[in-house]
Amino acid sequence: ADFSFSDSFICEYFNINFTDLSTHPSKWEWSLTNNHIYNNQNPSHIYTQAGTYNIELNYADVNGCRDTFLHPTSIIVNPIPDVDFTSDTLIGCEGLSVNFFDQSVSDTSLLTWLWSFTDYQTSTLQNPVFTFDTAKNYDISLEVVNAKGCASDTIKSAYISITRPSSDFAGHGSLCFGDTVFLSQTNYGLNQSLNSTYSWDLGDSTFTNDIAPIHYYTNYGIYPVTFIVTDTNTCSDTTNRNIYIQQVAAKLTSLSPTYKNCPPLFVNFADSSISYINYWEWDFGDNSPKSYLQHPIHNYIYADTFDVQLIVKSSGTCWDTILMKDFIIVDGPYAEVNYGPHIGCKPLAVTFNIMNEQNVNNFFYDFADGTNFGTGDTTIHYYDQVGTFYPSLWISDSLGCSYFFPSYDSVFIEPVKADFSVGTPNEGCRPLNTTFSDLSINATSWQWDFGDGDTDSIQNTSHNFDSSGNFNVTLIIIDSVTKCTDTLIRENAIDVYELYAIITADTLQGCSPFSINFNDNSTSESFVTKWAWDFGTGFFDSTPIPPDVLFSNTIDTSYTVELWIEDNEGCQDSTQLIIDLNLYPKVAFTTDTNISCPGMAISFSNLTIADSGSIYTWHFGDSLTSDRIHPFHTYWENGFYDITLNVITPAGCDSTLKIDSFLYILSRPKITISGGQALTINETAQLFASGGITYSWTPQTGLNDPYIPNPVADPDDTTIYVVSVIDTNNCENKDSLTLIVTIPEEPLALIPDAFSPNGDGQNDYLTIIDYDIETLSYFKVYNRWGQLLFETNSLSNGWDGTYKGEPQDMGTYIYLIVGYSKLGKKIIKKGDITLIR
């Protein structure tokens, strides 16, 4: 074993590389420290703790032979310096000089120091001084190296904090006199975070410590504003700015007379406002348009007294206004004209009215359309020309003053005309697609009628004509402003040639296979020259009358028959017919049995393959039928039966299946019965039956066993007994006999002559032997002196020979029985009985 390593004298956190020099190595076990074992061939290790380390390698070669090598040279790890520093201050204003002091500790002397104060400013002094010129937080770092070459560093984030508040503010500049001045800090959030204080000098001997002062200056002029901000570290910032308060005063004069005894009056107006004015707005008070000249000239064309107003604005957007009441006076007659409506279609009826007349001697209306003048307090004029007209009113007074009273409104007759062009082609074969271009004047909505039942509301449109004929195309336009309309009809604008492909057939459906005869019944303005038939079966033809076509398939399906034609104009058309092909039903059926007994219901199962909605008719071979899909049927006579099922589909396809001798109905068992006779009530009869293996007699009343062939019958009345016999084929037959029961005319009620109530269990009670009593009214026993000793109305009760619990003497006693027989006859029986002890 042998190895080398990269260095033996290092500092903490230094990495050593180890190189294996062993012969034929296969496995390695490095002991590099007390706690670190490595198993790779050439390991590396970072030593994080000072000390002396002995290095040992234990290895094995490919044959499993092992060797251990302890390197004679130890690795010495020197400690790195513990870096730290302090300063004489941590916070201050811009321009703060800070003394830094190295506080690092090392096991040997320190040789170098490297301080970093900003991204690009450093120092190599042990205890430097640095000046911070910009407000922000500074990260300070120090790296030292000792005499053994071991280096270490540290960084303290945001160690030095340099602050500076901001005195920048908004609200300065040029303002108008009378405005309220709003001053606000631009960086209030920063100042607030520094717990700053504020000092404002507003330039007019007003001082305040407000955050955002609101101030009103009582005079115009220039005001120097000073704003000082001081933060919690006594760092301050100052801003000086001027506020200019402008004065604007509107003033007007006239350079010509402002009075005249009759219109018109021309007035030269002059602006004499104070300040640097760059905007003028004149209102002359006569409803005429405003003027924006500095010194306008205005013509007053009717008599009245007029207010004049001037609005001025300075370059700093300050403004002022002046209103001169009754500044212009023009004498003469006065009147006003009112008319309407002002807009519409020709001919438009406009009503004129003269109103508010003053000193008017004569007047007339000028309609401004070249027609005669109108008179009258109210008149109606019809405008039948297109254009804009400005009507006026001529008035005069008795002094000879006259003029046209102007109208600042107008009458507008809008030209509305429908027009359009038809694109090409406008004639041809179906379908014919033609474009239509609107050429109308002053239309805002359009309604097209193409003459074939279709319409459209698009300005420029196209239309597909699918039917033949000559079509008139109509366009109706509307002006949404004036509601004026106009209509244009272009007759025979479109000519679509007639050609319609028509197929006729002798039928459209059938049962596979079947043939159909087709004919061409197409119509054309000229004549058809070409035909192309496609029958959907792979068969084609090009004649007007094709041969009969056979349709055959193994499934229900449809065939599309198509005819394409072309006439001598080159027009083409095609049409289709749908042929429905249906299959004959595949009839099949079965039953739950092919052999059965008479009277047993047989279930028939329909196995037919047919379309839904098919009609089924069963013939059961006994002249009876059914239309149910899965019927039940009962046969009553033995023999063979032919079964027939007929099926008709909704398409009329008809199929029938008949199976001869499909069912065999067995014979009923042959019953031999005897025992019928006449009986007296309470007599029995022996009944006998044979012919089967099981028997069932009904009714079961009076029979000792209703399920044996020879029961004993004891009926209370005449009874018809029916016996049901089932043979080895499980077939059943029935027969009956009658037992005639005779009841004597005198009802019977028997009682013994004597009884012995001595407790020996025999004949201890005196009871009625009931032969014919249905209801017992009472049974009484008396002694010979007529004393009642016993009474009951129940046939099951008897006298025990006692009276009130005391045994009676031996002797003769009298009984009385009253009741009703089964035939409703009253029974009365009395006699003597003997009590024996």
FITORDREN-43025 format. One record per residue (C-alpha): x, y, z; residue in three letters. Coordinates in steps of 0.1 Angstrom, whole numbers, padded with zeros to 4 digits, always signed. Example, Ala and Ser with C-alpha at 12.3 -4.5 7.8 and 13.67 -1.06 7.14 Angstrom:
+0123-0045+0078ALA +0137-0011+0071SER 
***
This chain:
+0000+0000+0000ALA +0012+0035-0008ASP -0004+0069-0014PHE +0004+0107-0016SER -0016+0139-0008PHE -0016+0174-0022SER -0006+0194+0009ASP +0003+0188+0045SER +0002+0223+0059PHE -0032+0239+0054ILE -0058+0262+0069CYS -0093+0253+0081GLU -0118+0246+0053TYR -0091+0237+0028PHE -0095+0207+0005ASN -0068+0179+0004ILE -0067+0155-0026ASN -0054+0119-0019PHE -0038+0098-0046THR -0036+0059-0043ASP -0001+0045-0054LEU -0008+0009-0043SER -0001-0021-0066THR -0031-0040-0080HIS -0056-0023-0057PRO -0092-0036-0056SER -0106-0022-0023LYS -0097+0008-0002TRP -0104+0020+0033GLU -0090+0055+0040TRP -0089+0069+0075SER -0085+0107+0070LEU -0098+0119+0104THR -0112+0103+0135ASN -0147+0103+0120ASN -0143+0101+0082HIS -0137+0068+0064ILE -0137+0068+0026TYR -0139+0037+0003ASN -0131+0052-0031ASN -0096+0050-0047GLN -0087+0087-0048ASN -0107+0106-0022PRO -0107+0143-0013SER -0115+0159+0021HIS -0122+0194+0035ILE -0107+0199+0069TYR -0130+0221+0090THR -0112+0219+0123GLN -0076+0228+0132ALA -0053+0200+0144GLY -0028+0173+0133THR -0041+0144+0113TYR -0024+0110+0107ASN -0035+0095+0074ILE -0038+0057+0070GLU -0048+0035+0040LEU -0060-0001+0044ASN -0064-0018+0010TYR -0069-0052-0006ALA -0057-0063-0041ASP -0076-0084-0066VAL -0065-0116-0049ASN -0079-0105-0016GLY -0045-0098-0001CYS -0045-0069+0023ARG -0019-0042+0034ASP -0020-0011+0056THR +0001+0020+0052PHE +0003+0049+0078LEU +0018+0079+0060HIS +0049+0092+0079PRO +0039+0128+0072THR +0009+0142+0092SER -0014+0169+0079ILE -0014+0201+0101ILE -0046+0222+0099VAL -0041+0258+0111ASN -0071+0277+0124PRO -0084+0306+0104ILE -0088+0341+0120PRO -0121+0350+0137ASP -0130+0382+0118VAL -0150+0410+0135ASP -0151+0448+0134PHE -0168+0478+0150THR -0173+0515+0142SER -0178+0548+0161ASP -0213+0553+0146THR -0239+0534+0126LEU -0263+0561+0113ILE -0261+0597+0100GLY -0265+0621+0072CYS -0249+0623+0038GLU -0212+0632+0041GLY -0209+0612+0074LEU -0173+0600+0081SER -0171+0567+0100VAL -0141+0553+0119ASN -0139+0515+0115PHE -0119+0493+0140PHE -0106+0458+0133ASP -0116+0434+0162GLN -0103+0402+0145SER -0086+0374+0166VAL -0059+0351+0152SER -0034+0325+0166ASP -0007+0345+0148THR -0002+0380+0136SER -0024+0395+0109LEU -0007+0406+0077LEU -0034+0421+0055THR -0069+0437+0057TRP -0093+0444+0029LEU -0124+0465+0037TRP -0153+0469+0012SER -0176+0499+0017PHE -0195+0501-0016THR -0194+0481-0048ASP -0162+0498-0059TYR -0147+0516-0028GLN -0123+0496-0006THR -0095+0501+0020SER -0065+0480+0031THR -0058+0499+0063LEU -0064+0480+0096GLN -0086+0508+0110ASN -0098+0530+0081PRO -0120+0561+0080VAL -0147+0563+0052PHE -0171+0591+0042THR -0206+0581+0030PHE -0220+0607+0005ASP -0252+0591-0006THR -0283+0583+0015ALA -0289+0545+0016LYS -0280+0514+0037ASN -0245+0500+0033TYR -0232+0464+0036ASP -0197+0465+0051ILE -0173+0435+0047SER -0137+0428+0060LEU -0113+0401+0049GLU -0080+0394+0068VAL -0050+0371+0062VAL -0026+0360+0090ASN +0011+0351+0090ALA +0003+0315+0082LYS -0016+0325+0051GLY -0050+0316+0065CYS -0077+0340+0054ALA -0112+0347+0067SER -0139+0373+0061ASP -0172+0386+0074THR -0200+0409+0061ILE -0225+0429+0080LYS -0256+0438+0060SER -0271+0473+0062ALA -0244+0481+0088TYR -0243+0518+0081ILE -0275+0538+0074SER -0273+0572+0057ILE -0306+0591+0056THR -0318+0622+0037ARG -0354+0634+0036PRO -0369+0649+0004SER -0383+0685+0002SER -0396+0682-0033ASP -0432+0694-0035PHE -0460+0700-0060ALA -0484+0729-0063GLY -0460+0756-0075HIS -0461+0774-0109GLY -0486+0798-0124SER -0521+0801-0108LEU -0551+0823-0111CYS -0560+0850-0087PHE -0587+0837-0064GLY -0576+0800-0068ASP -0569+0779-0037THR -0533+0767-0037VAL -0528+0730-0027PHE -0492+0722-0018LEU -0482+0685-0014SER -0450+0665-0008GLN -0437+0645-0037THR -0420+0619-0014ASN -0442+0620+0017TYR -0438+0582+0022GLY -0401+0585+0026LEU -0403+0615+0049ASN -0429+0598+0070GLN -0407+0567+0074SER -0379+0589+0087LEU -0402+0606+0113ASN -0395+0639+0096SER -0407+0674+0107THR -0418+0701+0082TYR -0413+0738+0079SER -0431+0759+0052TRP -0426+0796+0043ASP -0454+0805+0019LEU -0438+0838+0008GLY -0465+0861+0021ASP -0454+0860+0058SER -0473+0828+0063THR -0455+0799+0081PHE -0468+0764+0088THR -0456+0730+0098ASN -0485+0712+0080ASP -0478+0681+0059ILE -0497+0695+0029ALA -0507+0732+0033PRO -0538+0746+0016ILE -0535+0784+0011HIS -0553+0813-0004TYR -0533+0844-0016TYR -0551+0877-0012THR -0533+0894-0040ASN -0517+0886-0073TYR -0479+0886-0077GLY -0449+0863-0073ILE -0445+0844-0040TYR -0412+0825-0031PRO -0421+0793-0012VAL -0394+0775+0010THR -0399+0740+0022PHE -0375+0724+0048ILE -0377+0688+0059VAL -0357+0675+0089THR -0356+0637+0097ASP -0351+0620+0130THR -0313+0620+0124ASN -0314+0658+0120THR -0307+0653+0084CYS -0325+0680+0063SER -0334+0690+0028ASP -0346+0724+0014THR -0365+0734-0017THR -0372+0770-0029ASN -0398+0776-0056ARG -0420+0805-0068ASN -0458+0806-0071ILE -0471+0831-0096TYR -0506+0844-0089ILE -0520+0860-0122GLN -0546+0888-0125GLN -0571+0887-0154VAL -0598+0915-0157ALA -0622+0915-0187ALA -0631+0949-0202LYS -0647+0960-0234LEU -0655+0992-0252THR -0671+1003-0285SER -0653+1025-0311LEU -0686+1033-0329SER -0721+1044-0319PRO -0742+1019-0299THR -0775+1034-0308TYR -0795+1038-0340LYS -0832+1045-0348ASN -0835+1018-0375CYS -0815+0987-0383PRO -0789+0979-0394PRO -0763+0991-0369LEU -0726+0983-0374PHE -0706+0983-0341VAL -0668+0982-0338ASN -0660+0964-0305PHE -0626+0968-0287ALA -0610+0945-0261ASP -0594+0965-0232SER -0588+0937-0208SER -0559+0936-0183ILE -0533+0908-0184SER -0517+0887-0211TYR -0549+0876-0229ILE -0547+0850-0257ASN -0584+0840-0259TYR -0616+0861-0265TRP -0652+0850-0267GLU -0679+0876-0277TRP -0716+0871-0273ASP -0735+0899-0291PHE -0769+0891-0275GLY -0788+0888-0308ASP -0786+0849-0312ASN -0759+0854-0338SER -0728+0832-0339PRO -0701+0841-0313LYS -0669+0858-0323SER -0634+0849-0312TYR -0616+0880-0325LEU -0600+0905-0301GLN -0617+0935-0318HIS -0647+0923-0338PRO -0672+0943-0359ILE -0708+0932-0356HIS -0740+0941-0376ASN -0773+0943-0356TYR -0799+0937-0383ILE -0831+0940-0362TYR -0845+0963-0336ALA -0841+0954-0299ASP -0819+0961-0269THR -0789+0938-0266PHE -0766+0926-0238ASP -0730+0921-0248VAL -0707+0896-0230GLN -0669+0891-0233LEU -0650+0861-0218ILE -0612+0863-0218VAL -0584+0839-0208LYS -0547+0844-0202SER -0518+0822-0212SER -0519+0806-0178GLY -0556+0795-0183THR -0569+0822-0159CYS -0601+0837-0171TRP -0626+0865-0165ASP -0660+0876-0179THR -0679+0909-0182ILE -0716+0914-0192LEU -0727+0948-0204MET -0765+0950-0200LYS -0785+0969-0226ASP -0752+0980-0242PHE -0766+0982-0278ILE -0800+0998-0286ILE -0816+0997-0320VAL -0851+1013-0325ASP -0877+1004-0351GLY -0904+0978-0356PRO -0900+0944-0340TYR -0915+0910-0346ALA -0905+0874-0345GLU -0913+0845-0369VAL -0919+0809-0358ASN -0921+0781-0383TYR -0918+0743-0386GLY -0911+0716-0392PRO -0876+0724-0402HIS -0866+0692-0419ILE -0885+0667-0441GLY -0893+0653-0475CYS -0907+0672-0505LYS -0934+0684-0505PRO -0929+0696-0469LEU -0957+0717-0454ALA -0942+0744-0431VAL -0964+0766-0409THR -0953+0802-0404PHE -0965+0824-0375ASN -0957+0861-0367ILE -0954+0868-0330MET -0943+0894-0305ASN -0951+0923-0329GLU -0940+0958-0318GLN -0947+0990-0339ASN -0953+0967-0370VAL -0974+0985-0397ASN -0969+0959-0425ASN -0951+0926-0430PHE -0947+0896-0453PHE -0928+0862-0453TYR -0899+0855-0476ASP -0898+0817-0480PHE -0864+0819-0497ALA -0873+0793-0524ASP -0880+0818-0552GLY -0918+0816-0548THR -0942+0844-0539ASN -0942+0861-0506PHE -0967+0851-0479GLY -0988+0872-0456THR -1012+0866-0427GLY -1005+0859-0390ASP -1004+0822-0398THR -0997+0807-0432THR -0986+0774-0447ILE -0960+0771-0474HIS -0951+0739-0493TYR -0915+0733-0502TYR -0912+0711-0532ASP -0876+0716-0540GLN -0845+0699-0525VAL -0822+0721-0506GLY -0816+0743-0475THR -0837+0774-0472PHE -0834+0804-0448TYR -0869+0821-0446PRO -0872+0856-0432SER -0898+0881-0421LEU -0900+0917-0437TRP -0915+0942-0413ILE -0920+0980-0414SER -0934+1007-0391ASP -0954+1039-0397SER -0922+1060-0398LEU -0908+1042-0428GLY -0883+1020-0410CYS -0883+0985-0426SER -0860+0955-0427TYR -0860+0917-0430PHE -0860+0901-0396PHE -0835+0873-0399PRO -0839+0837-0392SER -0810+0818-0377TYR -0828+0785-0384ASP -0835+0769-0418SER -0858+0745-0437VAL -0840+0715-0450PHE -0856+0694-0478ILE -0834+0663-0481GLU -0830+0646-0515PRO -0840+0610-0511VAL -0839+0589-0542LYS -0839+0551-0547ALA -0817+0537-0574ASP -0797+0506-0580PHE -0779+0487-0606SER -0782+0450-0616VAL -0750+0430-0620GLY -0744+0404-0646THR -0756+0379-0654PRO -0792+0390-0651ASN -0805+0361-0672GLU -0795+0325-0674GLY -0800+0291-0660CYS -0811+0281-0625ARG -0796+0288-0600PRO -0788+0324-0611LEU -0767+0345-0587ASN -0769+0382-0593THR -0755+0412-0575THR -0774+0444-0567PHE -0755+0477-0560SER -0773+0505-0542ASP -0770+0539-0560LEU -0796+0557-0538SER -0792+0591-0523ILE -0794+0597-0486ASN -0806+0562-0477ALA -0799+0548-0442THR -0819+0516-0445SER -0828+0494-0475TRP -0854+0468-0481GLN -0850+0446-0512TRP -0878+0425-0527ASP -0864+0401-0553PHE -0898+0391-0567GLY -0894+0354-0558ASP -0906+0357-0522GLY -0872+0365-0507ASP -0861+0398-0493THR -0830+0414-0478ASP -0820+0445-0459SER -0783+0448-0468ILE -0773+0479-0488GLN -0753+0460-0515ASN -0764+0425-0518THR -0766+0394-0540SER -0793+0369-0545HIS -0796+0333-0557ASN -0827+0328-0579PHE -0837+0291-0576ASP -0869+0293-0596SER -0875+0301-0632SER -0894+0331-0646GLY -0891+0369-0650ASN -0887+0388-0617PHE -0894+0424-0608ASN -0868+0437-0583VAL -0879+0464-0558THR -0858+0486-0536LEU -0874+0507-0508ILE -0851+0532-0490ILE -0856+0551-0458ILE -0838+0581-0444ASP -0838+0576-0406SER -0833+0614-0400VAL -0862+0627-0421THR -0882+0594-0423LYS -0884+0601-0460CYS -0888+0570-0483THR -0886+0563-0519ASP -0892+0532-0540THR -0878+0519-0573LEU -0892+0489-0592ILE -0872+0475-0620ARG -0896+0453-0640GLU -0883+0421-0656ASN -0849+0428-0641ALA -0841+0391-0639ILE -0849+0363-0664ASP -0843+0328-0652VAL -0847+0300-0678TYR -0871+0272-0670GLU -0856+0237-0666LEU -0869+0213-0640TYR -0859+0177-0637ALA -0889+0155-0627ILE -0890+0118-0622ILE -0922+0097-0621THR -0923+0060-0610ALA -0951+0035-0608ASP -0942+0029-0571THR -0917+0042-0545LEU -0914+0011-0524GLN -0917-0027-0527GLY -0906-0061-0514CYS -0873-0075-0525SER -0869-0083-0554PRO -0892-0060-0574PHE -0891-0039-0606SER -0900-0002-0611ILE -0908+0017-0643ASN -0893+0052-0644PHE -0902+0081-0667ASN -0887+0116-0674ASP -0914+0143-0669ASN -0890+0172-0669SER -0901+0207-0681THR -0880+0231-0701SER -0885+0264-0720GLU -0867+0248-0750SER -0860+0210-0751PHE -0839+0185-0732VAL -0809+0171-0751THR -0791+0150-0725LYS -0802+0125-0697TRP -0781+0107-0671ALA -0799+0082-0648TRP -0782+0067-0617ASP -0805+0041-0601PHE -0782+0035-0571GLY -0779-0002-0580THR -0749+0002-0602GLY -0772+0005-0633PHE -0770+0037-0654PHE -0789+0049-0684ASP -0789+0079-0707SER -0823+0077-0724THR -0855+0096-0715PRO -0874+0064-0708ILE -0851+0038-0692PRO -0860+0001-0690PRO -0876-0013-0659ASP -0851-0015-0630VAL -0849-0045-0606LEU -0842-0037-0570PHE -0830-0066-0548SER -0811-0068-0515ASN -0808-0090-0484THR -0816-0062-0460ILE -0841-0034-0457ASP -0825-0004-0474THR -0832+0027-0496SER -0819+0035-0530TYR -0814+0070-0543THR -0825+0073-0580VAL -0811+0105-0596GLU -0818+0121-0630LEU -0796+0147-0645TRP -0807+0166-0676ILE -0793+0194-0698GLU -0812+0214-0724ASP -0801+0231-0756ASN -0794+0264-0737GLU -0768+0245-0716GLY -0790+0247-0685CYS -0787+0217-0661GLN -0809+0204-0634ASP -0811+0172-0613SER -0836+0155-0590THR -0838+0125-0568GLN -0863+0099-0557LEU -0859+0076-0527ILE -0869+0040-0533ILE -0875+0020-0502ASP -0867-0017-0505LEU -0882-0040-0479ASN -0876-0077-0472LEU -0903-0103-0470TYR -0906-0114-0434PRO -0889-0146-0424LYS -0917-0164-0406VAL -0909-0189-0378ALA -0925-0200-0346PHE -0925-0226-0319THR -0945-0237-0289THR -0938-0247-0254ASP -0950-0283-0263THR -0961-0302-0293ASN -0983-0326-0274ILE -1009-0315-0249SER -1041-0323-0232CYS -1075-0309-0239PRO -1082-0277-0220GLY -1045-0268-0214MET -1032-0234-0226ALA -1004-0237-0251ILE -0979-0208-0254SER -0969-0199-0290PHE -0935-0181-0295SER -0932-0159-0326ASN -0896-0162-0340LEU -0904-0142-0372THR -0878-0117-0384ILE -0899-0087-0396ALA -0900-0049-0394ASP -0915-0033-0364SER -0952-0027-0368GLY -0959-0058-0388SER -0993-0075-0386ILE -0995-0111-0374TYR -1024-0135-0380THR -1024-0170-0364TRP -1046-0199-0375HIS -1047-0226-0349PHE -1063-0253-0370GLY -1096-0253-0350ASP -1112-0224-0369SER -1099-0199-0343LEU -1074-0171-0349THR -1053-0145-0331SER -1035-0113-0340ASP -1012-0113-0309ARG -0975-0116-0315ILE -0970-0143-0289HIS -1005-0158-0282PRO -1018-0185-0259PHE -1044-0210-0272HIS -1064-0238-0256THR -1076-0269-0275TYR -1107-0290-0263TRP -1107-0319-0287GLU -1080-0345-0293ASN -1064-0349-0326GLY -1037-0333-0349PHE -1037-0296-0357TYR -1022-0276-0385ASP -1006-0242-0374ILE -1004-0213-0398THR -0988-0178-0392LEU -0992-0150-0417ASN -0971-0118-0414VAL -0976-0085-0433ILE -0949-0058-0428THR -0958-0021-0428PRO -0944-0020-0464ALA -0970-0046-0474GLY -0945-0075-0477CYS -0966-0107-0470ASP -0952-0141-0459SER -0970-0172-0445THR -0957-0204-0428LEU -0980-0234-0424LYS -0968-0266-0405ILE -0992-0295-0409ASP -0999-0317-0378SER -0977-0294-0357PHE -0997-0302-0325LEU -1013-0333-0312TYR -1040-0331-0285ILE -1043-0363-0264LEU -1076-0379-0254SER -1091-0372-0220ARG -1090-0401-0195PRO -1121-0423-0196LYS -1139-0422-0163ILE -1160-0449-0147THR -1181-0436-0118ILE -1207-0452-0095SER -1223-0448-0061GLY -1251-0423-0069GLY -1283-0432-0050GLN -1311-0419-0027ALA -1303-0416+0010LEU -1321-0407+0041THR -1303-0381+0062ILE -1275-0395+0083ASN -1271-0424+0060GLU -1238-0429+0040THR -1229-0439+0005ALA -1198-0455-0010GLN -1186-0437-0041LEU -1164-0453-0068PHE -1143-0438-0097ALA -1117-0453-0121SER -1097-0443-0152GLY -1068-0423-0138GLY -1039-0422-0113ILE -1050-0392-0092THR -1085-0382-0081TYR -1101-0351-0066SER -1138-0349-0055TRP -1157-0317-0050THR -1173-0305-0030PRO -1153-0320-0002GLN -1182-0316+0024THR -1194-0349+0037GLY -1165-0370+0023LEU -1141-0389+0044ASN -1112-0383+0019ASP -1117-0363-0013PRO -1084-0375-0029TYR -1091-0413-0032ILE -1111-0430-0059PRO -1137-0445-0034ASN -1145-0421-0006PRO -1175-0425+0017VAL -1201-0397+0015ALA -1224-0385+0043ASP -1241-0354+0030PRO -1266-0334+0049ASP -1285-0325+0017ASP -1288-0336-0018THR -1253-0331-0034THR -1238-0334-0068ILE -1202-0347-0065TYR -1177-0340-0093VAL -1146-0361-0096VAL -1115-0348-0114SER -1093-0376-0128VAL -1058-0372-0141ILE -1042-0400-0161ASP -1005-0409-0168THR -1003-0382-0196ASN -1013-0356-0170ASN -1046-0352-0189CYS -1077-0344-0169GLU -1113-0353-0172ASN -1143-0348-0150LYS -1176-0367-0142ASP -1203-0364-0116SER -1229-0382-0097LEU -1258-0372-0074THR -1267-0383-0039LEU -1303-0376-0032ILE -1308-0371+0006VAL -1343-0375+0020THR -1352-0358+0053ILE -1383-0372+0071PRO -1413-0349+0073GLU -1415-0352+0112GLU -1382-0339+0126PRO -1365-0363+0150LEU -1352-0354+0184ALA -1344-0385+0205LEU -1336-0387+0243ILE -1329-0418+0264PRO -1355-0432+0287ASP -1331-0433+0317ALA -1296-0422+0328PHE -1273-0430+0358SER -1253-0400+0371PRO -1230-0420+0394ASN -1197-0407+0381GLY -1186-0439+0364ASP -1182-0422+0331GLY -1210-0439+0314GLN -1244-0424+0308ASN -1237-0397+0335ASP -1257-0370+0317TYR -1291-0367+0302LEU -1286-0353+0266THR -1305-0349+0234ILE -1296-0373+0206ILE -1298-0348+0178ASP -1312-0361+0146TYR -1328-0331+0130ASP -1325-0301+0154ILE -1309-0270+0138GLU -1317-0246+0166THR -1326-0255+0203LEU -1349-0231+0219SER -1346-0248+0253TYR -1343-0282+0270PHE -1360-0283+0305LYS -1363-0310+0332VAL -1389-0309+0360TYR -1396-0330+0391ASN -1430-0345+0395ARG -1441-0315+0416TRP -1435-0293+0386GLY -1403-0277+0399GLN -1378-0267+0372LEU -1345-0284+0379LEU -1325-0278+0347PHE -1326-0256+0316GLU -1303-0251+0285THR -1304-0240+0249ASN -1273-0258+0238SER -1274-0293+0223LEU -1240-0300+0238SER -1252-0295+0274ASN -1270-0322+0295GLY -1284-0326+0330TRP -1261-0342+0356ASP -1290-0352+0380GLY -1284-0324+0405THR -1302-0292+0415TYR -1283-0263+0429LYS -1254-0288+0434GLY -1275-0313+0454GLU -1279-0348+0438PRO -1316-0356+0432GLN -1333-0387+0443ASP -1339-0417+0421MET -1372-0416+0404GLY -1392-0403+0374THR -1387-0368+0360TYR -1404-0349+0332ILE -1385-0332+0302TYR -1396-0307+0276LEU -1377-0300+0243ILE -1385-0270+0220VAL -1365-0262+0189GLY -1365-0260+0151TYR -1355-0285+0125SER -1332-0280+0095LYS -1362-0274+0074LEU -1375-0247+0097GLY -1402-0268+0113LYS -1408-0263+0150LYS -1400-0294+0172ILE -1419-0300+0205ILE -1411-0331+0224LYS -1419-0341+0260LYS -1418-0372+0281GLY -1406-0391+0312ASP -1371-0402+0321ILE -1358-0423+0350THR -1329-0412+0372LEU -1310-0443+0384ILE -1284-0443+0412ARG 
***
